[in-house]
Amino acid sequence: MEKLTEVEGRAYPFGMKNVDTDIVIPAHWLKTISRAGLGKGAFEVLRKEPGNVFDDPEYAGSPILIAGDNFGCGSSREHAAWALADLGIKVVIAPSFSDIFSGNAFKNGILTVVLPQDAIDRLMEVAKSDPIHIDLEHQTVTTRFQDRFQFEIDPFRKHCLLGGLDEIGLTLGNKGEIDRFEDKLAVEKPWLVPTVA
């Protein structure tokens, strides 16, 4: 997982409320276990509408998505986070998120930022013409117009995102302790240690 410290760029001024994971990535895309290419299916139904924000060249490659309340509700499909990541989104800002979606986003290196609706409204305006800056270390969302919004984040999630640590990375961070345990086990209970033929 890549380290996430600061993200700056244009943001998709999406703002839609109650976007479920079927809107983020329709069910027919769930046949794959590969994360690559899912960005093409992200918001597929909405992209069929002319003038949608996701196909507007002005926002192409935006690393930030500004959404409405209850983003990521519905089924627990991790493909939704995969699709957003493949689309290039590193941060989603909304008034609230489904817990399962928020967990899946975190496990895939996407920061979910909860801000009140008035902050969302302001960021939606800024996003139409200017970039937005997110600083995870200081837990702020700022604009060049002196807007500054503080956000809360679980300290463990912050640590993992800043360090680029997924579950494998966290485990490897304890390699020394694991090796010491294995060595001790080999001495005390050798019958439990598999031998390599």
KOLTORGU-756348 format. One line per field, with one value per residue: residue number from 1; chain; x, y, z of N, C-alpha, C in turn. Coordinates in Angstrom, 3 decimals. Atoms other than C-alpha are relative to their C-alpha. Example, Ala and Ser with C-alpha at 12.3 -4.5 7.8 and 13.67 -1.06 7.14 Angstrom:
// residues 2
pos = c(1; 2) .
unit = c(A; A) .
n.px = c(0.890; -0.820) .
n.py = c(-1.190; -1.190) .
n.pz = c(0.000; -0.060) .
ca.px = c(12.300; 13.670) .
ca.py = c(-4.500; -1.060) .
ca.pz = c(7.800; 7.140) .
c.px = c(0.900; -0.770) .
c.py = c(1.200; 1.090) .
c.pz = c(0.000; 0.730) .
***
This chain:
// residues 197
pos = c(1; 2; 3; 4; 5; 6; 7; 8; 9; 10; 11; 12; 13; 14; 15; 16; 17; 18; 19; 20; 21; 22; 23; 24; 25; 26; 27; 28; 29; 30; 31; 32; 33; 34; 35; 36; 37; 38; 39; 40; 41; 42; 43; 44; 45; 46; 47; 48; 49; 50; 51; 52; 53; 54; 55; 56; 57; 58; 59; 60; 61; 62; 63; 64; 65; 66; 67; 68; 69; 70; 71; 72; 73; 74; 75; 76; 77; 78; 79; 80; 81; 82; 83; 84; 85; 86; 87; 88; 89; 90; 91; 92; 93; 94; 95; 96; 97; 98; 99; 100; 101; 102; 103; 104; 105; 106; 107; 108; 109; 110; 111; 112; 113; 114; 115; 116; 117; 118; 119; 120; 121; 122; 123; 124; 125; 126; 127; 128; 129; 130; 131; 132; 133; 134; 135; 136; 137; 138; 139; 140; 141; 142; 143; 144; 145; 146; 147; 148; 149; 150; 151; 152; 153; 154; 155; 156; 157; 158; 159; 160; 161; 162; 163; 164; 165; 166; 167; 168; 169; 170; 171; 172; 173; 174; 175; 176; 177; 178; 179; 180; 181; 182; 183; 184; 185; 186; 187; 188; 189; 190; 191; 192; 193; 194; 195; 196; 197) .
unit = c(A; A; A; A; A; A; A; A; A; A; A; A; A; A; A; A; A; A; A; A; A; A; A; A; A; A; A; A; A; A; A; A; A; A; A; A; A; A; A; A; A; A; A; A; A; A; A; A; A; A; A; A; A; A; A; A; A; A; A; A; A; A; A; A; A; A; A; A; A; A; A; A; A; A; A; A; A; A; A; A; A; A; A; A; A; A; A; A; A; A; A; A; A; A; A; A; A; A; A; A; A; A; A; A; A; A; A; A; A; A; A; A; A; A; A; A; A; A; A; A; A; A; A; A; A; A; A; A; A; A; A; A; A; A; A; A; A; A; A; A; A; A; A; A; A; A; A; A; A; A; A; A; A; A; A; A; A; A; A; A; A; A; A; A; A; A; A; A; A; A; A; A; A; A; A; A; A; A; A; A; A; A; A; A; A; A; A; A; A; A; A; A; A; A; A; A; A) .
n.px = c(0.850; -0.763; 0.174; 0.873; -0.299; 0.713; 0.600; 0.475; 0.454; 1.417; 0.904; 1.301; 1.075; 1.076; 1.008; 1.212; 0.225; 0.449; -0.570; -0.348; -1.144; 0.426; -0.212; -1.452; -0.420; 1.130; -0.221; -0.584; -1.451; -0.507; -0.460; -1.458; -0.728; -1.068; 0.372; -0.326; 1.055; 1.320; 0.322; 0.877; 1.373; 0.410; 1.131; 0.400; 1.378; 0.010; -0.808; 0.821; 0.713; -0.845; -0.435; -0.340; -1.256; -1.096; -0.556; -0.339; -1.462; -0.528; -0.264; -0.691; -1.133; 0.114; -0.272; 0.921; 1.427; 0.851; 1.263; 1.041; 0.203; 0.221; -0.682; -0.453; 0.979; 0.365; -0.759; -1.345; -0.985; -1.294; -0.238; 0.283; -1.269; -0.935; 0.367; -0.396; -1.460; -0.406; 0.372; -1.010; 0.473; -0.760; 0.734; 1.427; 0.467; 1.464; 0.492; -0.021; -0.277; 0.315; -1.155; -0.678; -0.731; -1.125; -1.019; -0.568; -0.801; -1.235; -0.841; -0.514; -0.801; 0.820; 0.372; 1.368; 0.014; 1.355; 0.140; 1.413; 0.581; -0.388; -1.348; 0.183; 0.554; -1.085; -0.959; 0.646; -0.190; -1.424; -0.380; 0.399; -1.011; -1.312; -0.389; 0.204; -1.180; 0.253; -1.221; 0.385; -0.771; 0.635; 1.441; 0.660; 0.359; -0.150; 0.077; -0.799; 0.827; -0.127; 0.894; -0.754; 0.920; -0.638; 0.768; -0.435; -0.287; -0.487; -1.470; -0.565; 0.138; -0.928; -1.333; -0.126; 0.005; -1.246; -1.115; 0.245; 0.032; 1.197; -0.109; -1.271; -1.042; 0.029; -0.561; -1.444; -0.592; -0.269; -0.798; -0.955; 0.727; 0.477; -1.177; -0.382; 1.002; -0.234; -1.231; 0.317; 0.884; -0.816; -0.772; 0.878; 0.968; -0.451; 0.975; 0.975; -0.627; -0.071; -1.333; -0.005; -0.614) .
n.py = c(-1.178; -1.248; -0.931; -1.126; -1.064; -1.177; 0.131; -1.283; 0.071; -0.266; 0.974; 0.186; -0.556; 0.970; -0.449; 0.810; 0.681; 1.397; 0.735; 1.338; 0.590; 0.412; -1.177; -0.166; 1.036; 0.909; 1.408; 0.823; -0.148; 0.732; 1.327; 0.019; -0.167; -0.961; -1.384; -0.803; -0.199; -0.241; -1.420; -0.167; 0.287; -0.872; -0.900; 0.317; -0.434; -1.468; -0.458; 0.076; -1.274; -1.034; -1.078; 0.459; -0.543; 0.963; -0.031; -1.387; -0.083; -0.929; 0.717; 1.262; 0.318; -0.614; 0.967; -0.252; 0.057; -0.601; 0.717; -0.353; 0.788; 1.446; 0.533; 1.384; 0.859; 1.168; 1.234; -0.190; 0.360; -0.683; -0.478; -1.442; -0.671; 0.297; -0.818; -1.381; -0.059; 0.124; -1.272; -0.963; -0.727; 0.292; -0.549; -0.280; -0.901; 0.048; -0.186; 1.292; 1.164; 1.324; 0.531; 1.043; -0.653; -0.724; 1.008; 0.481; -1.088; -0.055; 1.163; -0.182; -1.225; -1.182; -0.751; -0.524; -1.187; -0.413; -1.429; -0.406; -0.357; -1.342; 0.126; 0.691; -0.983; -0.918; 0.727; 0.223; -1.253; -0.145; 1.059; -0.354; -0.804; -0.013; 1.223; 0.157; 0.617; 0.799; 0.309; 1.018; -0.181; -1.057; 0.257; -1.196; -0.202; -1.431; -0.518; -1.223; -1.136; -0.022; 0.951; 1.009; 0.885; 1.084; 1.238; 1.036; 1.310; 0.987; -0.043; 1.177; -0.184; -1.067; 0.606; 0.917; -0.758; -0.772; 0.921; 0.896; 1.335; 0.826; 1.072; 0.698; -0.910; 0.015; 1.275; -0.017; -0.905; 0.792; 1.148; 0.390; 0.717; 1.265; 0.876; 0.436; 0.975; 1.225; 0.615; 0.539; 1.145; 1.088; 0.587; 0.526; 0.964; 0.209; 0.779; -0.921; -0.802; 0.793; 0.140; -0.133; 1.192) .
n.pz = c(0.000; 0.039; -1.115; 0.272; -0.956; 0.476; 1.326; 0.514; 1.380; 0.236; -0.608; 0.656; -0.833; 0.218; -0.950; -0.078; -1.284; -0.012; 1.126; -0.462; 0.692; 1.337; 0.849; 0.141; 0.960; 0.199; -0.348; 1.065; -0.057; -1.160; 0.399; 0.025; -1.256; 0.313; -0.272; 1.186; 0.987; -0.583; 0.126; 1.176; -0.414; -1.108; 0.262; 1.376; 0.275; 0.046; 1.133; 1.211; 0.104; 0.601; -0.878; -1.348; -0.510; 0.103; 1.347; 0.328; 0.096; -1.001; -1.243; 0.305; -0.859; -1.331; -1.062; -1.120; 0.300; -1.029; 0.097; -0.945; -1.213; 0.074; 1.182; -0.091; -0.663; 0.803; -0.205; -0.545; 1.019; -0.007; 1.366; 0.052; -0.324; 1.090; 1.165; -0.281; 0.056; 1.403; 0.614; -0.434; -1.184; -1.218; -1.141; 0.165; -1.054; -0.085; -1.366; -0.679; 0.838; -0.520; -0.728; 0.782; 1.085; -0.586; -0.302; 1.261; 0.573; -0.789; 0.318; 1.356; 0.072; 0.278; -1.204; -0.060; -0.859; -0.390; -0.290; -0.036; 1.290; 0.449; 0.567; 1.285; 0.936; 0.377; 0.830; 1.308; 0.747; 0.331; 0.933; 1.371; 0.682; -0.627; -0.717; -1.440; -0.618; -1.197; -0.750; -0.970; -1.237; -0.784; 0.074; 0.515; 1.396; 0.215; 1.364; 0.175; -0.443; -1.465; -0.676; -0.762; -0.704; -0.757; -0.023; -0.941; 0.578; -0.947; -0.003; 0.656; 1.448; 0.392; -0.016; 1.144; 1.250; 0.086; 0.218; 1.131; -0.591; 0.041; -0.985; 0.211; -0.481; -1.466; -0.437; 0.253; -0.979; -1.201; 0.442; -1.037; -1.046; 0.578; 0.113; -1.350; -0.420; 0.767; -0.508; -1.328; 0.229; 0.554; -1.096; -1.042; 0.545; 1.383; 0.755; 0.593; 1.059; 1.230; 0.596; 1.453; 0.580) .
ca.px = c(0.000; 1.307; 1.922; -0.706; 0.468; -0.849; -3.156; -3.720; -5.685; -9.014; -11.977; -15.047; -17.890; -20.277; -22.313; -24.937; -26.446; -27.077; -24.795; -24.719; -21.933; -24.013; -23.837; -20.084; -19.518; -22.447; -22.819; -21.807; -18.257; -17.935; -16.929; -13.275; -10.778; -8.426; -8.432; -7.036; -9.554; -12.415; -12.178; -13.886; -16.947; -16.968; -20.259; -21.171; -24.895; -24.285; -21.722; -24.414; -25.987; -24.707; -22.696; -21.822; -18.944; -16.930; -16.478; -15.948; -12.376; -11.994; -11.990; -10.125; -7.690; -8.972; -7.642; -10.503; -14.225; -16.674; -19.812; -23.064; -24.289; -24.217; -21.695; -20.982; -24.168; -25.671; -23.769; -20.302; -18.501; -14.820; -14.864; -16.288; -13.034; -11.049; -12.971; -12.402; -8.685; -8.413; -10.156; -7.326; -9.293; -7.203; -9.607; -13.401; -14.920; -18.529; -20.731; -20.941; -19.987; -21.208; -18.957; -18.231; -17.328; -15.118; -13.282; -12.837; -11.586; -9.037; -7.771; -7.200; -5.356; -8.258; -8.771; -12.386; -12.824; -15.989; -16.916; -20.178; -22.541; -21.609; -17.957; -19.052; -21.093; -18.087; -15.742; -18.259; -18.041; -14.235; -13.969; -15.660; -12.614; -9.723; -7.739; -8.214; -5.445; -5.694; -2.982; -3.377; -0.612; -2.352; -5.852; -6.862; -8.627; -7.659; -8.154; -6.267; -9.126; -8.072; -10.734; -9.482; -11.479; -10.231; -11.249; -11.014; -9.497; -8.861; -5.180; -4.535; -5.915; -3.887; -0.715; -1.351; -2.157; 0.833; 3.127; 1.550; 0.831; -1.779; -2.347; 0.706; 2.860; 1.730; 2.590; 6.022; 6.647; 6.675; 9.071; 11.661; 9.131; 7.713; 11.201; 12.009; 8.747; 9.441; 12.982; 11.691; 8.973; 11.550; 13.525; 10.633; 8.242; 10.106; 7.300; 5.121; 7.603; 7.166; 10.292; 11.191; 11.905) .
ca.py = c(0.000; 3.477; 5.972; 8.677; 11.882; 14.781; 14.884; 17.962; 18.316; 18.888; 17.112; 15.603; 17.822; 14.871; 15.549; 12.858; 11.391; 7.722; 6.400; 2.657; 0.358; -0.823; 2.738; 2.874; -0.426; -2.399; -6.090; -7.393; -6.114; -8.381; -11.438; -10.444; -10.768; -8.334; -4.714; -3.468; -2.011; -1.564; 2.222; 1.822; 0.481; 3.056; 4.987; 3.256; 4.008; 7.695; 7.954; 7.074; 10.459; 13.283; 15.936; 13.728; 14.908; 11.691; 12.108; 15.871; 16.467; 19.275; 16.717; 13.883; 12.222; 14.010; 12.301; 13.564; 12.817; 15.028; 13.057; 13.397; 11.870; 8.063; 7.345; 3.659; 2.274; -0.998; -4.226; -4.759; -5.252; -4.399; -3.932; -0.450; 0.619; -1.133; 0.769; 4.130; 3.399; 2.337; 5.573; 7.370; 8.515; 8.707; 10.671; 10.711; 13.582; 13.281; 14.041; 10.303; 6.881; 3.341; 1.636; -1.305; 0.938; 3.083; -0.048; -1.335; 2.065; 2.177; -1.339; -0.194; 3.013; 5.440; 8.108; 8.817; 12.298; 13.165; 16.865; 18.680; 19.573; 23.276; 22.332; 19.934; 22.717; 25.046; 22.399; 21.626; 25.288; 25.388; 22.108; 23.657; 25.817; 25.179; 22.397; 21.167; 20.117; 17.313; 16.939; 13.669; 14.400; 17.598; 16.279; 19.293; 20.046; 23.439; 25.607; 28.547; 30.756; 30.286; 27.647; 25.242; 22.261; 19.885; 16.233; 13.312; 9.943; 6.793; 6.906; 3.341; 4.094; 7.291; 5.384; 2.755; 5.253; 7.467; 4.434; 2.696; -0.329; -2.849; -6.055; -7.716; -4.656; -4.609; -8.282; -7.822; -4.986; -7.653; -9.968; -9.914; -10.993; -13.659; -15.045; -15.133; -16.962; -19.501; -20.082; -20.614; -22.965; -25.004; -25.555; -26.133; -28.056; -29.233; -31.607; -28.546; -26.999; -28.237; -29.547; -28.758; -31.843) .
ca.pz = c(0.000; -0.839; 1.946; 2.136; 3.767; 1.702; -1.302; -3.415; -6.602; -8.173; -6.633; -8.247; -6.927; -6.765; -3.637; -4.156; -0.944; -0.130; -2.856; -2.393; -3.496; -6.473; -7.815; -7.144; -8.997; -10.501; -9.636; -13.073; -12.385; -9.334; -11.345; -11.216; -8.391; -10.127; -9.024; -12.330; -14.743; -12.275; -12.639; -16.028; -14.220; -11.431; -11.406; -14.680; -14.409; -13.686; -16.482; -18.999; -18.268; -20.473; -18.666; -15.696; -13.524; -13.909; -17.652; -17.572; -18.833; -16.294; -13.464; -15.200; -12.836; -9.743; -6.595; -4.386; -4.397; -2.512; -1.764; 0.116; 3.354; 3.833; 1.072; 0.432; 1.946; 0.732; 0.225; 1.624; -1.693; -1.478; -5.247; -4.563; -2.912; -5.638; -8.324; -6.641; -6.231; -9.879; -10.839; -9.011; -5.966; -2.790; -0.561; -0.237; 1.755; 2.964; 5.990; 6.784; 5.437; 5.761; 8.329; 6.032; 3.101; 5.329; 6.505; 2.961; 1.790; 4.607; 3.823; 0.251; 1.114; 0.627; 3.280; 4.243; 5.700; 7.627; 7.602; 8.396; 5.569; 5.559; 4.947; 2.187; 0.573; 0.628; -0.796; -3.555; -4.595; -4.478; -6.396; -9.425; -10.113; -7.725; -6.047; -2.507; -0.112; 2.445; 5.096; 6.994; 9.525; 10.661; 9.851; 7.792; 4.544; 3.167; 0.094; -1.370; -0.133; 3.513; 4.198; 6.875; 8.114; 10.833; 10.693; 13.110; 12.291; 14.282; 15.384; 14.180; 10.715; 10.571; 11.505; 8.813; 6.054; 6.858; 6.854; 3.861; 6.049; 5.014; 7.006; 5.435; 6.132; 9.758; 10.112; 8.529; 10.979; 13.692; 11.837; 14.617; 17.232; 14.921; 14.229; 17.974; 18.660; 15.883; 17.179; 20.728; 19.466; 17.520; 20.724; 23.151; 20.875; 17.804; 16.816; 16.023; 13.599; 10.022; 8.352; 4.788; 2.720) .
c.px = c(0.896; -0.248; -0.913; 0.268; -0.771; -0.538; -0.479; -0.413; -1.447; -0.819; -1.253; -1.063; -1.280; -1.200; -1.239; -0.080; -0.418; 0.473; 0.416; 1.103; -0.375; 0.100; 1.503; 0.545; -1.129; 0.392; 0.683; 1.523; 0.625; 0.524; 1.517; 0.583; 1.190; -0.500; 0.198; -1.197; -1.374; -0.408; -0.919; -1.463; -0.509; -1.082; -0.558; -1.394; -0.060; 0.758; -0.753; -0.775; 0.918; 0.349; 0.352; 1.411; 1.177; 0.618; 0.314; 1.525; 0.625; 0.396; 0.767; 1.220; -0.047; 0.222; -0.977; -1.437; -0.752; -1.395; -0.991; -0.059; -0.199; 0.636; 0.464; -0.945; -0.299; 0.891; 1.458; 1.114; 1.272; 0.353; -0.277; 1.258; 1.017; -0.274; 0.407; 1.515; 0.484; -0.357; 0.992; -0.384; 0.757; -0.731; -1.466; -0.416; -1.526; -0.425; -0.042; 0.215; -0.606; 1.255; 0.772; 0.779; 1.235; 1.147; 0.670; 0.885; 1.346; 0.946; 0.611; 0.694; -0.757; -0.407; -1.441; -0.015; -1.453; 0.032; -1.474; -0.467; 0.409; 1.405; -0.064; -0.508; 1.087; 1.006; -0.574; 0.167; 1.443; 0.396; -0.348; 1.083; 1.418; 0.303; -0.297; 1.211; -0.412; 1.346; -0.383; 0.723; -0.683; -1.527; -0.786; -0.339; 0.026; -0.164; 0.866; -0.778; -0.039; -1.046; 0.880; -0.987; 0.794; -0.878; 0.618; 0.301; 0.507; 1.529; 0.663; -0.083; 0.954; 1.417; 0.217; 0.065; 1.291; 1.192; -0.161; -0.076; -1.360; 0.205; 1.308; 1.148; 0.063; 0.619; 1.515; 0.728; 0.346; 0.871; 0.974; -0.654; -0.487; 1.163; 0.428; -0.974; 0.224; 1.251; -0.243; -0.859; 0.795; 0.800; -0.925; -0.957; 0.331; -0.989; -1.084; 0.548; 0.105; 1.444; -0.127; 0.750; 0.926) .
c.py = c(1.243; 0.831; 1.132; 1.051; 1.262; -0.290; 1.383; -0.173; 0.399; -1.114; -0.112; 0.600; -0.814; 0.315; -0.844; -0.742; -1.448; -0.790; -1.379; -0.593; -0.525; 1.163; 0.189; -1.007; -1.024; -1.476; -0.798; 0.148; -0.859; -1.387; -0.113; 0.082; 0.939; 1.411; 0.876; 0.069; 0.296; 1.471; 0.276; -0.222; 0.887; 0.976; -0.185; 0.518; 1.522; 0.538; -0.104; 1.293; 1.053; 1.087; -0.442; 0.445; -0.947; -0.048; 1.416; 0.127; 0.930; -0.709; -1.307; -0.182; 0.612; -1.043; 0.086; -0.084; 0.632; -0.578; 0.507; -0.971; -1.480; -0.619; -1.428; -0.924; -1.207; -1.187; 0.287; -0.203; 0.850; 0.532; 1.500; 0.796; -0.238; 0.897; 1.453; 0.159; -0.070; 1.250; 1.104; 0.795; -0.475; 0.461; 0.173; 0.833; -0.008; 0.261; -1.308; -1.104; -1.236; -0.531; -1.022; 0.626; 0.712; -0.951; -0.528; 1.060; 0.077; -1.140; 0.106; 1.344; 1.266; 0.636; 0.468; 1.121; 0.390; 1.482; 0.355; 0.520; 1.396; 0.002; -0.689; 0.981; 0.957; -0.690; -0.322; 1.234; 0.156; -0.991; 0.325; 0.764; -0.154; -1.308; 0.069; -0.755; -0.741; -0.351; -0.976; 0.194; 1.018; -0.078; 1.237; -0.132; 1.508; 0.351; 1.255; 1.250; 0.107; -0.845; -1.029; -0.809; -1.129; -1.248; -0.978; -1.278; -0.905; -0.023; -1.197; 0.135; 1.078; -0.552; -0.875; 0.759; 0.790; -0.902; -0.902; -1.455; -0.663; -1.136; -0.771; 0.862; 0.058; -1.273; -0.015; 0.946; -0.704; -1.219; -0.476; -0.811; -1.352; -0.992; -0.529; -1.055; -1.339; -0.735; -0.674; -1.253; -1.197; -0.712; -0.703; -1.079; -0.293; -0.786; 0.879; 0.786; -0.854; -0.033; 0.090; -1.171; 0.353) .
c.pz = c(0.000; 1.253; -0.443; 1.075; -0.346; -1.400; -0.405; -1.452; -0.114; 0.650; -0.850; 0.916; -0.203; 0.885; 0.181; 1.338; -0.228; -1.219; 0.499; -0.871; -1.380; -0.982; -0.237; -1.004; -0.147; 0.163; -1.104; -0.086; 1.100; -0.343; 0.031; 1.413; -0.211; 0.274; -1.228; -0.945; 0.562; -0.067; -1.181; 0.369; 1.114; -0.443; -1.421; -0.348; -0.132; -1.208; -1.323; -0.216; -0.617; 1.022; 1.403; 0.373; -0.219; -1.396; -0.474; -0.021; 1.041; 1.293; -0.212; 0.906; 1.384; 1.088; 1.184; -0.509; 1.160; -0.181; 1.035; 1.165; -0.321; -1.247; 0.264; 0.728; -0.893; 0.299; 0.339; -1.022; 0.053; -1.379; -0.127; 0.303; -1.099; -1.201; 0.207; -0.106; -1.442; -0.796; 0.378; 1.237; 1.235; 1.260; -0.396; 1.205; -0.023; 1.443; 0.802; -1.026; 0.634; 0.683; -0.825; -1.143; 0.534; 0.335; -1.252; -0.662; 0.712; -0.369; -1.394; -0.188; -0.347; 1.328; -0.122; 1.036; 0.262; 0.385; 0.032; -1.358; -0.466; -0.588; -1.360; -1.049; -0.488; -0.928; -1.378; -0.878; -0.467; -1.084; -1.450; -0.746; 0.533; 0.726; 1.493; 0.544; 1.268; 0.621; 1.102; 1.327; 0.918; -0.010; -0.427; -1.476; -0.203; -1.475; -0.082; 0.417; 1.526; 0.726; 0.703; 0.827; 0.661; -0.103; 0.991; -0.772; 1.112; -0.054; -0.691; -1.519; -0.510; -0.097; -1.238; -1.323; -0.173; -0.325; -1.201; 0.437; -0.170; 1.004; -0.134; 0.520; 1.515; 0.553; -0.180; 0.948; 1.304; -0.307; 1.067; 1.096; -0.497; -0.099; 1.371; 0.530; -0.696; 0.498; 1.358; -0.123; -0.515; 1.085; 0.987; -0.496; -1.463; -0.857; -0.671; -1.187; -1.246; -0.534; -1.513; -0.570; -1.133) .
***
